[in-house]
Amino acid sequence: MAETETVAKYIAELDYSSIPQKILEEMKVLLFDYLGVALGGTRTESGRIAVQFFQKLREKGEATIIGFGYRVSARVRPLECDPLSQH
Protein backbone atom coordinates (compact mmCIF):
# COMPACT_ATOMS: atom_id res chain seq x y z
CA MET A 1 0.00 0.00 0.00
CA ALA A 2 1.31 3.47 -0.93
CA GLU A 3 2.05 6.02 1.79
CA THR A 4 -0.93 8.20 0.89
CA GLU A 5 -3.28 5.23 1.03
CA THR A 6 -1.86 4.20 4.40
CA VAL A 7 -2.40 7.66 5.87
CA ALA A 8 -5.89 7.96 4.35
CA LYS A 9 -6.89 4.55 5.72
CA TYR A 10 -5.57 5.47 9.18
CA ILE A 11 -7.50 8.75 9.21
CA ALA A 12 -10.68 7.16 7.90
CA GLU A 13 -10.58 4.55 10.65
CA LEU A 14 -9.52 6.93 13.42
CA ASP A 15 -11.88 7.11 16.38
CA TYR A 16 -12.07 10.69 17.66
CA SER A 17 -12.48 9.50 21.24
CA SER A 18 -9.11 7.73 21.05
CA ILE A 19 -7.23 11.01 20.52
CA PRO A 20 -5.76 12.32 23.80
CA GLN A 21 -7.24 15.63 25.02
CA LYS A 22 -3.80 17.30 24.97
CA ILE A 23 -3.43 16.44 21.27
CA LEU A 24 -6.92 17.76 20.46
CA GLU A 25 -6.08 21.05 22.17
CA GLU A 26 -2.84 21.36 20.23
CA MET A 27 -4.63 20.53 16.97
CA LYS A 28 -7.08 23.39 17.62
CA VAL A 29 -4.21 25.83 18.20
CA LEU A 30 -2.51 24.71 14.98
CA LEU A 31 -5.74 24.94 12.99
CA PHE A 32 -6.42 28.48 14.19
CA ASP A 33 -2.80 29.42 13.48
CA TYR A 34 -3.14 28.09 9.92
CA LEU A 35 -6.40 29.98 9.36
CA GLY A 36 -4.88 33.19 10.73
CA VAL A 37 -1.89 32.93 8.43
CA ALA A 38 -4.11 32.07 5.45
CA LEU A 39 -6.39 35.04 6.09
CA GLY A 40 -3.39 37.31 6.65
CA GLY A 41 -2.05 36.18 3.30
CA THR A 42 -5.14 37.57 1.59
CA ARG A 43 -3.73 41.02 2.30
CA THR A 44 -0.40 40.35 0.59
CA GLU A 45 0.46 41.23 -2.97
CA SER A 46 1.53 37.65 -3.72
CA GLY A 47 -1.81 36.35 -2.45
CA ARG A 48 -3.78 38.71 -4.67
CA ILE A 49 -1.59 37.94 -7.68
CA ALA A 50 -2.06 34.20 -7.18
CA VAL A 51 -5.84 34.55 -7.01
CA GLN A 52 -5.91 36.75 -10.11
CA PHE A 53 -3.85 34.15 -11.98
CA PHE A 54 -6.18 31.32 -11.05
CA GLN A 55 -9.27 33.38 -11.86
CA LYS A 56 -7.94 33.71 -15.40
CA LEU A 57 -7.73 29.92 -15.72
CA ARG A 58 -11.53 29.73 -15.34
CA GLU A 59 -11.44 26.17 -14.06
CA LYS A 60 -14.48 24.47 -12.59
CA GLY A 61 -14.93 25.80 -9.05
CA GLU A 62 -14.86 22.89 -6.60
CA ALA A 63 -12.78 24.41 -3.77
CA THR A 64 -12.74 27.86 -2.20
CA ILE A 65 -9.61 29.96 -1.90
CA ILE A 66 -9.50 30.99 1.76
CA GLY A 67 -10.24 34.67 2.27
CA PHE A 68 -11.26 35.39 -1.30
CA GLY A 69 -14.40 33.31 -1.75
CA TYR A 70 -13.31 32.50 -5.28
CA ARG A 71 -13.58 28.87 -6.32
CA VAL A 72 -11.02 26.91 -8.32
CA SER A 73 -10.56 23.27 -9.20
CA ALA A 74 -9.80 20.96 -6.29
CA ARG A 75 -6.67 19.91 -8.19
CA VAL A 76 -5.21 23.43 -8.20
CA ARG A 77 -6.29 24.89 -4.85
CA PRO A 78 -4.17 22.99 -2.34
CA LEU A 79 -1.07 23.14 -4.48
CA GLU A 80 -1.01 26.74 -5.51
CA CYS A 81 -3.54 29.19 -4.09
CA ASP A 82 -3.45 29.15 -0.32
CA PRO A 83 0.26 28.30 -0.01
CA LEU A 84 1.10 31.40 -2.06
CA SER A 85 -1.11 33.64 0.03
CA GLN A 86 0.25 32.23 3.28
CA HIS A 87 3.83 33.33 2.78
Contacts in CASP RR format, 6 or more apart in sequence:
PFRMAT RR
TARGET T0000
AUTHOR 0000-0000-0000
METHOD contacts of the structure
MODEL  1
MAETETVAKYIAELDYSSIPQKILEEMKVLLFDYLGVALGGTRTESGRIA
VQFFQKLREKGEATIIGFGYRVSARVRPLECDPLSQH
1 9 0 8 1.000
19 27 0 8 1.000
34 86 0 8 1.000
35 66 0 8 1.000
37 86 0 8 1.000
38 66 0 8 1.000
38 67 0 8 1.000
38 82 0 8 1.000
38 85 0 8 1.000
38 86 0 8 1.000
39 66 0 8 1.000
39 67 0 8 1.000
40 85 0 8 1.000
40 86 0 8 1.000
41 47 0 8 1.000
41 85 0 8 1.000
41 86 0 8 1.000
41 87 0 8 1.000
42 48 0 8 1.000
42 66 0 8 1.000
42 67 0 8 1.000
42 68 0 8 1.000
42 85 0 8 1.000
44 85 0 8 1.000
44 87 0 8 1.000
46 84 0 8 1.000
46 85 0 8 1.000
46 87 0 8 1.000
47 84 0 8 1.000
47 85 0 8 1.000
49 84 0 8 1.000
50 80 0 8 1.000
50 81 0 8 1.000
50 84 0 8 1.000
50 85 0 8 1.000
51 65 0 8 1.000
51 68 0 8 1.000
51 70 0 8 1.000
51 81 0 8 1.000
51 85 0 8 1.000
54 65 0 8 1.000
54 70 0 8 1.000
54 72 0 8 1.000
54 76 0 8 1.000
54 80 0 8 1.000
54 81 0 8 1.000
55 70 0 8 1.000
57 72 0 8 1.000
57 76 0 8 1.000
59 72 0 8 1.000
59 73 0 8 1.000
59 75 0 8 1.000
59 76 0 8 1.000
60 73 0 8 1.000
61 71 0 8 1.000
61 72 0 8 1.000
61 73 0 8 1.000
62 71 0 8 1.000
62 72 0 8 1.000
62 73 0 8 1.000
62 74 0 8 1.000
62 77 0 8 1.000
63 71 0 8 1.000
63 72 0 8 1.000
63 73 0 8 1.000
63 74 0 8 1.000
63 77 0 8 1.000
63 78 0 8 1.000
64 70 0 8 1.000
64 71 0 8 1.000
64 77 0 8 1.000
65 71 0 8 1.000
65 72 0 8 1.000
65 77 0 8 1.000
65 81 0 8 1.000
65 82 0 8 1.000
65 85 0 8 1.000
66 82 0 8 1.000
66 85 0 8 1.000
72 81 0 8 1.000
END
